[in-house]
Amino acid sequence: MHEIRHIGDPVLRTPAEPVTEFDRELRRLIDEMFQVMYAADGVGLAGPQIGVGKRVFVYDIVNRKGHVVNPELTIDDPEQIVAEEGCLSVPSKETGKPLYAPTPRAAGVTLRGFDRLGRPITVKARGMLARCFQHEFDHLNGTLYVDRLPKEERRRILLQTP
């Protein structure tokens, strides 16, 4: 099984490549991503977080569970909502648990992409689900939530990572 990569690993800063084959291997990857996410008590997990540079992520938050392949994200409501956000790839060197910081995100988004069989999907989201989609979409572009923090807050978080 894949392990979660931590901040400092180059795969987390490398934009992921589009998925071109909707095959058994992709279905296995998605199933494993759910297993890794649940084992780590996460609510979302992107391919790069387990060292797979493919544009795919899984989520299970606020009674919504799913996955998306080759996602595109559109901001529907640009109002910035600041809320605590953490990441399995940004753990505390002391506890190994995610470090949290108030992070601004758009209030509403639409996520478009494909399911594991290549069928198109569209999900509109607000609140925590919208936050999750933006967080995981960022991972696919080589961005971490700490990149969205003010300089001093980012420094505070980074000093606590391994």
mmCIF file of the C-alpha atoms, coordinates in Angstrom:
data_MODEL
# 
_entry.id   MODEL 
# 
loop_
_atom_site.group_PDB 
_atom_site.id 
_atom_site.type_symbol 
_atom_site.label_atom_id 
_atom_site.label_alt_id 
_atom_site.label_comp_id 
_atom_site.label_asym_id 
_atom_site.label_entity_id 
_atom_site.label_seq_id 
_atom_site.pdbx_PDB_ins_code 
_atom_site.Cartn_x 
_atom_site.Cartn_y 
_atom_site.Cartn_z 
_atom_site.occupancy 
_atom_site.B_iso_or_equiv 
_atom_site.pdbx_formal_charge 
_atom_site.auth_seq_id 
_atom_site.auth_comp_id 
_atom_site.auth_asym_id 
_atom_site.auth_atom_id 
_atom_site.pdbx_PDB_model_num 
ATOM 1   C CA . MET A 1 1   ? 0.000   0.000  0.000   1.00 0.00 ? 1   MET A CA 1 
ATOM 2   C CA . HIS A 1 2   ? 1.144   3.538  -0.722  1.00 0.00 ? 2   HIS A CA 1 
ATOM 3   C CA . GLU A 1 3   ? 2.203   5.819  2.122   1.00 0.00 ? 3   GLU A CA 1 
ATOM 4   C CA . ILE A 1 4   ? 1.367   9.470  2.550   1.00 0.00 ? 4   ILE A CA 1 
ATOM 5   C CA . ARG A 1 5   ? 4.117   11.802 1.351   1.00 0.00 ? 5   ARG A CA 1 
ATOM 6   C CA . HIS A 1 6   ? 5.049   14.754 3.535   1.00 0.00 ? 6   HIS A CA 1 
ATOM 7   C CA . ILE A 1 7   ? 5.945   18.349 2.836   1.00 0.00 ? 7   ILE A CA 1 
ATOM 8   C CA . GLY A 1 8   ? 9.434   18.491 1.345   1.00 0.00 ? 8   GLY A CA 1 
ATOM 9   C CA . ASP A 1 9   ? 8.754   15.582 -1.025  1.00 0.00 ? 9   ASP A CA 1 
ATOM 10  C CA . PRO A 1 10  ? 9.065   16.935 -4.611  1.00 0.00 ? 10  PRO A CA 1 
ATOM 11  C CA . VAL A 1 11  ? 5.985   15.005 -5.807  1.00 0.00 ? 11  VAL A CA 1 
ATOM 12  C CA . LEU A 1 12  ? 3.825   17.364 -3.725  1.00 0.00 ? 12  LEU A CA 1 
ATOM 13  C CA . ARG A 1 13  ? 5.142   20.350 -5.694  1.00 0.00 ? 13  ARG A CA 1 
ATOM 14  C CA . THR A 1 14  ? 4.879   18.763 -9.137  1.00 0.00 ? 14  THR A CA 1 
ATOM 15  C CA . PRO A 1 15  ? 1.674   19.291 -11.154 1.00 0.00 ? 15  PRO A CA 1 
ATOM 16  C CA . ALA A 1 16  ? -0.055  15.948 -11.730 1.00 0.00 ? 16  ALA A CA 1 
ATOM 17  C CA . GLU A 1 17  ? -0.562  14.505 -15.200 1.00 0.00 ? 17  GLU A CA 1 
ATOM 18  C CA . PRO A 1 18  ? -4.005  13.770 -16.663 1.00 0.00 ? 18  PRO A CA 1 
ATOM 19  C CA . VAL A 1 19  ? -5.285  10.211 -16.426 1.00 0.00 ? 19  VAL A CA 1 
ATOM 20  C CA . THR A 1 20  ? -5.494  8.672  -19.899 1.00 0.00 ? 20  THR A CA 1 
ATOM 21  C CA . GLU A 1 21  ? -6.524  5.089  -19.109 1.00 0.00 ? 21  GLU A CA 1 
ATOM 22  C CA . PHE A 1 22  ? -9.765  4.334  -17.269 1.00 0.00 ? 22  PHE A CA 1 
ATOM 23  C CA . ASP A 1 23  ? -8.822  0.760  -16.498 1.00 0.00 ? 23  ASP A CA 1 
ATOM 24  C CA . ARG A 1 24  ? -8.548  -1.777 -13.677 1.00 0.00 ? 24  ARG A CA 1 
ATOM 25  C CA . GLU A 1 25  ? -5.332  -0.126 -12.473 1.00 0.00 ? 25  GLU A CA 1 
ATOM 26  C CA . LEU A 1 26  ? -7.127  3.203  -11.998 1.00 0.00 ? 26  LEU A CA 1 
ATOM 27  C CA . ARG A 1 27  ? -9.970  1.519  -10.116 1.00 0.00 ? 27  ARG A CA 1 
ATOM 28  C CA . ARG A 1 28  ? -7.432  -0.205 -7.855  1.00 0.00 ? 28  ARG A CA 1 
ATOM 29  C CA . LEU A 1 29  ? -5.663  3.105  -7.248  1.00 0.00 ? 29  LEU A CA 1 
ATOM 30  C CA . ILE A 1 30  ? -8.920  4.826  -6.247  1.00 0.00 ? 30  ILE A CA 1 
ATOM 31  C CA . ASP A 1 31  ? -9.822  1.973  -3.870  1.00 0.00 ? 31  ASP A CA 1 
ATOM 32  C CA . GLU A 1 32  ? -6.368  2.148  -2.296  1.00 0.00 ? 32  GLU A CA 1 
ATOM 33  C CA . MET A 1 33  ? -6.591  5.922  -1.956  1.00 0.00 ? 33  MET A CA 1 
ATOM 34  C CA . PHE A 1 34  ? -9.791  5.505  0.075   1.00 0.00 ? 34  PHE A CA 1 
ATOM 35  C CA . GLN A 1 35  ? -8.042  2.923  2.285   1.00 0.00 ? 35  GLN A CA 1 
ATOM 36  C CA . VAL A 1 36  ? -5.049  5.207  2.886   1.00 0.00 ? 36  VAL A CA 1 
ATOM 37  C CA . MET A 1 37  ? -7.307  8.210  3.566   1.00 0.00 ? 37  MET A CA 1 
ATOM 38  C CA . TYR A 1 38  ? -9.436  6.312  6.088   1.00 0.00 ? 38  TYR A CA 1 
ATOM 39  C CA . ALA A 1 39  ? -6.387  4.786  7.810   1.00 0.00 ? 39  ALA A CA 1 
ATOM 40  C CA . ALA A 1 40  ? -5.039  8.321  8.322   1.00 0.00 ? 40  ALA A CA 1 
ATOM 41  C CA . ASP A 1 41  ? -8.421  9.715  9.479   1.00 0.00 ? 41  ASP A CA 1 
ATOM 42  C CA . GLY A 1 42  ? -8.498  12.068 6.505   1.00 0.00 ? 42  GLY A CA 1 
ATOM 43  C CA . VAL A 1 43  ? -11.439 13.502 4.571   1.00 0.00 ? 43  VAL A CA 1 
ATOM 44  C CA . GLY A 1 44  ? -9.680  13.875 1.214   1.00 0.00 ? 44  GLY A CA 1 
ATOM 45  C CA . LEU A 1 45  ? -6.612  12.528 -0.549  1.00 0.00 ? 45  LEU A CA 1 
ATOM 46  C CA . ALA A 1 46  ? -5.024  13.393 -3.910  1.00 0.00 ? 46  ALA A CA 1 
ATOM 47  C CA . GLY A 1 47  ? -2.779  11.188 -6.044  1.00 0.00 ? 47  GLY A CA 1 
ATOM 48  C CA . PRO A 1 48  ? 0.406   13.187 -5.386  1.00 0.00 ? 48  PRO A CA 1 
ATOM 49  C CA . GLN A 1 49  ? -0.067  12.707 -1.634  1.00 0.00 ? 49  GLN A CA 1 
ATOM 50  C CA . ILE A 1 50  ? 0.748   9.026  -2.110  1.00 0.00 ? 50  ILE A CA 1 
ATOM 51  C CA . GLY A 1 51  ? 3.430   9.618  -4.706  1.00 0.00 ? 51  GLY A CA 1 
ATOM 52  C CA . VAL A 1 52  ? 1.182   9.104  -7.741  1.00 0.00 ? 52  VAL A CA 1 
ATOM 53  C CA . GLY A 1 53  ? 1.421   12.054 -10.128 1.00 0.00 ? 53  GLY A CA 1 
ATOM 54  C CA . LYS A 1 54  ? -2.034  11.529 -11.623 1.00 0.00 ? 54  LYS A CA 1 
ATOM 55  C CA . ARG A 1 55  ? -4.993  13.937 -11.585 1.00 0.00 ? 55  ARG A CA 1 
ATOM 56  C CA . VAL A 1 56  ? -7.276  12.004 -9.251  1.00 0.00 ? 56  VAL A CA 1 
ATOM 57  C CA . PHE A 1 57  ? -8.603  12.559 -5.740  1.00 0.00 ? 57  PHE A CA 1 
ATOM 58  C CA . VAL A 1 58  ? -11.001 10.947 -3.298  1.00 0.00 ? 58  VAL A CA 1 
ATOM 59  C CA . TYR A 1 59  ? -13.111 12.509 -0.549  1.00 0.00 ? 59  TYR A CA 1 
ATOM 60  C CA . ASP A 1 60  ? -15.516 11.617 2.238   1.00 0.00 ? 60  ASP A CA 1 
ATOM 61  C CA . ILE A 1 61  ? -16.772 14.706 4.049   1.00 0.00 ? 61  ILE A CA 1 
ATOM 62  C CA . VAL A 1 62  ? -20.081 16.048 5.328   1.00 0.00 ? 62  VAL A CA 1 
ATOM 63  C CA . ASN A 1 63  ? -21.952 12.899 4.252   1.00 0.00 ? 63  ASN A CA 1 
ATOM 64  C CA . ARG A 1 64  ? -20.606 13.137 0.698   1.00 0.00 ? 64  ARG A CA 1 
ATOM 65  C CA . LYS A 1 65  ? -18.255 10.436 -0.530  1.00 0.00 ? 65  LYS A CA 1 
ATOM 66  C CA . GLY A 1 66  ? -16.729 10.224 -3.965  1.00 0.00 ? 66  GLY A CA 1 
ATOM 67  C CA . HIS A 1 67  ? -13.790 10.493 -6.289  1.00 0.00 ? 67  HIS A CA 1 
ATOM 68  C CA . VAL A 1 68  ? -12.950 12.513 -9.359  1.00 0.00 ? 68  VAL A CA 1 
ATOM 69  C CA . VAL A 1 69  ? -10.536 11.926 -12.214 1.00 0.00 ? 69  VAL A CA 1 
ATOM 70  C CA . ASN A 1 70  ? -9.101  14.806 -14.273 1.00 0.00 ? 70  ASN A CA 1 
ATOM 71  C CA . PRO A 1 71  ? -11.076 17.426 -12.333 1.00 0.00 ? 71  PRO A CA 1 
ATOM 72  C CA . GLU A 1 72  ? -11.708 20.998 -13.324 1.00 0.00 ? 72  GLU A CA 1 
ATOM 73  C CA . LEU A 1 73  ? -12.797 23.459 -10.659 1.00 0.00 ? 73  LEU A CA 1 
ATOM 74  C CA . THR A 1 74  ? -14.883 26.589 -11.185 1.00 0.00 ? 74  THR A CA 1 
ATOM 75  C CA . ILE A 1 75  ? -15.420 29.199 -8.482  1.00 0.00 ? 75  ILE A CA 1 
ATOM 76  C CA . ASP A 1 76  ? -19.153 29.951 -8.239  1.00 0.00 ? 76  ASP A CA 1 
ATOM 77  C CA . ASP A 1 77  ? -19.061 32.168 -5.153  1.00 0.00 ? 77  ASP A CA 1 
ATOM 78  C CA . PRO A 1 78  ? -15.739 33.996 -4.690  1.00 0.00 ? 78  PRO A CA 1 
ATOM 79  C CA . GLU A 1 79  ? -16.570 35.231 -1.177  1.00 0.00 ? 79  GLU A CA 1 
ATOM 80  C CA . GLN A 1 80  ? -13.575 34.205 0.932   1.00 0.00 ? 80  GLN A CA 1 
ATOM 81  C CA . ILE A 1 81  ? -14.418 32.063 3.937   1.00 0.00 ? 81  ILE A CA 1 
ATOM 82  C CA . VAL A 1 82  ? -11.611 31.591 6.461   1.00 0.00 ? 82  VAL A CA 1 
ATOM 83  C CA . ALA A 1 83  ? -11.712 28.323 8.429   1.00 0.00 ? 83  ALA A CA 1 
ATOM 84  C CA . GLU A 1 84  ? -9.289  25.898 10.034  1.00 0.00 ? 84  GLU A CA 1 
ATOM 85  C CA . GLU A 1 85  ? -7.646  23.656 7.467   1.00 0.00 ? 85  GLU A CA 1 
ATOM 86  C CA . GLY A 1 86  ? -5.066  20.916 7.787   1.00 0.00 ? 86  GLY A CA 1 
ATOM 87  C CA . CYS A 1 87  ? -3.393  18.378 5.543   1.00 0.00 ? 87  CYS A CA 1 
ATOM 88  C CA . LEU A 1 88  ? -2.218  14.790 5.913   1.00 0.00 ? 88  LEU A CA 1 
ATOM 89  C CA . SER A 1 89  ? 0.940   15.833 4.034   1.00 0.00 ? 89  SER A CA 1 
ATOM 90  C CA . VAL A 1 90  ? 1.719   18.620 6.532   1.00 0.00 ? 90  VAL A CA 1 
ATOM 91  C CA . PRO A 1 91  ? 2.097   16.764 9.851   1.00 0.00 ? 91  PRO A CA 1 
ATOM 92  C CA . SER A 1 92  ? 3.473   17.886 13.182  1.00 0.00 ? 92  SER A CA 1 
ATOM 93  C CA . LYS A 1 93  ? 6.959   16.545 13.836  1.00 0.00 ? 93  LYS A CA 1 
ATOM 94  C CA . GLU A 1 94  ? 5.870   15.891 17.424  1.00 0.00 ? 94  GLU A CA 1 
ATOM 95  C CA . THR A 1 95  ? 2.517   14.174 16.980  1.00 0.00 ? 95  THR A CA 1 
ATOM 96  C CA . GLY A 1 96  ? 2.442   13.145 13.314  1.00 0.00 ? 96  GLY A CA 1 
ATOM 97  C CA . LYS A 1 97  ? -1.070  14.611 13.124  1.00 0.00 ? 97  LYS A CA 1 
ATOM 98  C CA . PRO A 1 98  ? -2.003  17.328 10.609  1.00 0.00 ? 98  PRO A CA 1 
ATOM 99  C CA . LEU A 1 99  ? -1.212  20.919 11.511  1.00 0.00 ? 99  LEU A CA 1 
ATOM 100 C CA . TYR A 1 100 ? -4.148  23.333 11.192  1.00 0.00 ? 100 TYR A CA 1 
ATOM 101 C CA . ALA A 1 101 ? -4.320  27.011 10.315  1.00 0.00 ? 101 ALA A CA 1 
ATOM 102 C CA . PRO A 1 102 ? -7.061  29.477 9.332   1.00 0.00 ? 102 PRO A CA 1 
ATOM 103 C CA . THR A 1 103 ? -7.097  29.282 5.532   1.00 0.00 ? 103 THR A CA 1 
ATOM 104 C CA . PRO A 1 104 ? -9.156  31.356 3.078   1.00 0.00 ? 104 PRO A CA 1 
ATOM 105 C CA . ARG A 1 105 ? -11.197 29.515 0.435   1.00 0.00 ? 105 ARG A CA 1 
ATOM 106 C CA . ALA A 1 106 ? -14.018 30.423 -1.935  1.00 0.00 ? 106 ALA A CA 1 
ATOM 107 C CA . ALA A 1 107 ? -17.503 29.843 -0.541  1.00 0.00 ? 107 ALA A CA 1 
ATOM 108 C CA . GLY A 1 108 ? -18.854 27.869 -3.519  1.00 0.00 ? 108 GLY A CA 1 
ATOM 109 C CA . VAL A 1 109 ? -17.454 25.807 -6.379  1.00 0.00 ? 109 VAL A CA 1 
ATOM 110 C CA . THR A 1 110 ? -18.434 23.448 -9.162  1.00 0.00 ? 110 THR A CA 1 
ATOM 111 C CA . LEU A 1 111 ? -16.290 20.375 -9.713  1.00 0.00 ? 111 LEU A CA 1 
ATOM 112 C CA . ARG A 1 112 ? -16.353 18.671 -13.098 1.00 0.00 ? 112 ARG A CA 1 
ATOM 113 C CA . GLY A 1 113 ? -14.449 15.573 -14.120 1.00 0.00 ? 113 GLY A CA 1 
ATOM 114 C CA . PHE A 1 114 ? -14.913 11.860 -14.595 1.00 0.00 ? 114 PHE A CA 1 
ATOM 115 C CA . ASP A 1 115 ? -15.621 8.838  -12.447 1.00 0.00 ? 115 ASP A CA 1 
ATOM 116 C CA . ARG A 1 116 ? -13.516 5.664  -12.395 1.00 0.00 ? 116 ARG A CA 1 
ATOM 117 C CA . LEU A 1 117 ? -15.234 4.391  -15.538 1.00 0.00 ? 117 LEU A CA 1 
ATOM 118 C CA . GLY A 1 118 ? -14.744 7.598  -17.523 1.00 0.00 ? 118 GLY A CA 1 
ATOM 119 C CA . ARG A 1 119 ? -18.317 8.856  -17.102 1.00 0.00 ? 119 ARG A CA 1 
ATOM 120 C CA . PRO A 1 120 ? -18.652 12.641 -16.684 1.00 0.00 ? 120 PRO A CA 1 
ATOM 121 C CA . ILE A 1 121 ? -19.569 13.977 -13.246 1.00 0.00 ? 121 ILE A CA 1 
ATOM 122 C CA . THR A 1 122 ? -20.489 17.418 -11.948 1.00 0.00 ? 122 THR A CA 1 
ATOM 123 C CA . VAL A 1 123 ? -20.767 18.324 -8.256  1.00 0.00 ? 123 VAL A CA 1 
ATOM 124 C CA . LYS A 1 124 ? -21.741 21.741 -6.900  1.00 0.00 ? 124 LYS A CA 1 
ATOM 125 C CA . ALA A 1 125 ? -20.412 22.395 -3.407  1.00 0.00 ? 125 ALA A CA 1 
ATOM 126 C CA . ARG A 1 126 ? -20.477 24.972 -0.641  1.00 0.00 ? 126 ARG A CA 1 
ATOM 127 C CA . GLY A 1 127 ? -18.966 25.087 2.821   1.00 0.00 ? 127 GLY A CA 1 
ATOM 128 C CA . MET A 1 128 ? -16.664 22.287 3.937   1.00 0.00 ? 128 MET A CA 1 
ATOM 129 C CA . LEU A 1 129 ? -17.177 20.234 0.772   1.00 0.00 ? 129 LEU A CA 1 
ATOM 130 C CA . ALA A 1 130 ? -16.171 23.238 -1.367  1.00 0.00 ? 130 ALA A CA 1 
ATOM 131 C CA . ARG A 1 131 ? -13.118 23.693 0.884   1.00 0.00 ? 131 ARG A CA 1 
ATOM 132 C CA . CYS A 1 132 ? -12.183 20.032 0.470   1.00 0.00 ? 132 CYS A CA 1 
ATOM 133 C CA . PHE A 1 133 ? -12.500 20.195 -3.325  1.00 0.00 ? 133 PHE A CA 1 
ATOM 134 C CA . GLN A 1 134 ? -10.297 23.301 -3.487  1.00 0.00 ? 134 GLN A CA 1 
ATOM 135 C CA . HIS A 1 135 ? -7.709  21.737 -1.155  1.00 0.00 ? 135 HIS A CA 1 
ATOM 136 C CA . GLU A 1 136 ? -7.464  18.497 -3.177  1.00 0.00 ? 136 GLU A CA 1 
ATOM 137 C CA . PHE A 1 137 ? -7.520  20.349 -6.509  1.00 0.00 ? 137 PHE A CA 1 
ATOM 138 C CA . ASP A 1 138 ? -4.594  22.428 -5.259  1.00 0.00 ? 138 ASP A CA 1 
ATOM 139 C CA . HIS A 1 139 ? -2.644  19.211 -4.598  1.00 0.00 ? 139 HIS A CA 1 
ATOM 140 C CA . LEU A 1 140 ? -3.048  18.253 -8.256  1.00 0.00 ? 140 LEU A CA 1 
ATOM 141 C CA . ASN A 1 141 ? -1.401  21.537 -9.208  1.00 0.00 ? 141 ASN A CA 1 
ATOM 142 C CA . GLY A 1 142 ? 1.542   21.255 -6.805  1.00 0.00 ? 142 GLY A CA 1 
ATOM 143 C CA . THR A 1 143 ? 0.069   23.657 -4.238  1.00 0.00 ? 143 THR A CA 1 
ATOM 144 C CA . LEU A 1 144 ? -0.275  23.059 -0.487  1.00 0.00 ? 144 LEU A CA 1 
ATOM 145 C CA . TYR A 1 145 ? -2.652  24.866 1.842   1.00 0.00 ? 145 TYR A CA 1 
ATOM 146 C CA . VAL A 1 146 ? 0.315   26.515 3.571   1.00 0.00 ? 146 VAL A CA 1 
ATOM 147 C CA . ASP A 1 147 ? 0.961   28.407 0.326   1.00 0.00 ? 147 ASP A CA 1 
ATOM 148 C CA . ARG A 1 148 ? -2.319  30.261 0.905   1.00 0.00 ? 148 ARG A CA 1 
ATOM 149 C CA . LEU A 1 149 ? -1.390  31.421 4.412   1.00 0.00 ? 149 LEU A CA 1 
ATOM 150 C CA . PRO A 1 150 ? 0.029   34.792 5.427   1.00 0.00 ? 150 PRO A CA 1 
ATOM 151 C CA . LYS A 1 151 ? 3.832   34.698 5.711   1.00 0.00 ? 151 LYS A CA 1 
ATOM 152 C CA . GLU A 1 152 ? 3.994   34.523 9.526   1.00 0.00 ? 152 GLU A CA 1 
ATOM 153 C CA . GLU A 1 153 ? 1.327   31.821 9.792   1.00 0.00 ? 153 GLU A CA 1 
ATOM 154 C CA . ARG A 1 154 ? 3.054   29.777 7.083   1.00 0.00 ? 154 ARG A CA 1 
ATOM 155 C CA . ARG A 1 155 ? 6.352   30.126 8.948   1.00 0.00 ? 155 ARG A CA 1 
ATOM 156 C CA . ARG A 1 156 ? 4.699   28.997 12.210  1.00 0.00 ? 156 ARG A CA 1 
ATOM 157 C CA . ILE A 1 157 ? 3.344   25.850 10.529  1.00 0.00 ? 157 ILE A CA 1 
ATOM 158 C CA . LEU A 1 158 ? 6.553   25.023 8.664   1.00 0.00 ? 158 LEU A CA 1 
ATOM 159 C CA . LEU A 1 159 ? 8.635   25.250 11.848  1.00 0.00 ? 159 LEU A CA 1 
ATOM 160 C CA . GLN A 1 160 ? 6.499   22.436 13.281  1.00 0.00 ? 160 GLN A CA 1 
ATOM 161 C CA . THR A 1 161 ? 6.891   20.005 10.354  1.00 0.00 ? 161 THR A CA 1 
ATOM 162 C CA . PRO A 1 162 ? 9.532   17.270 10.112  1.00 0.00 ? 162 PRO A CA 1 
# 
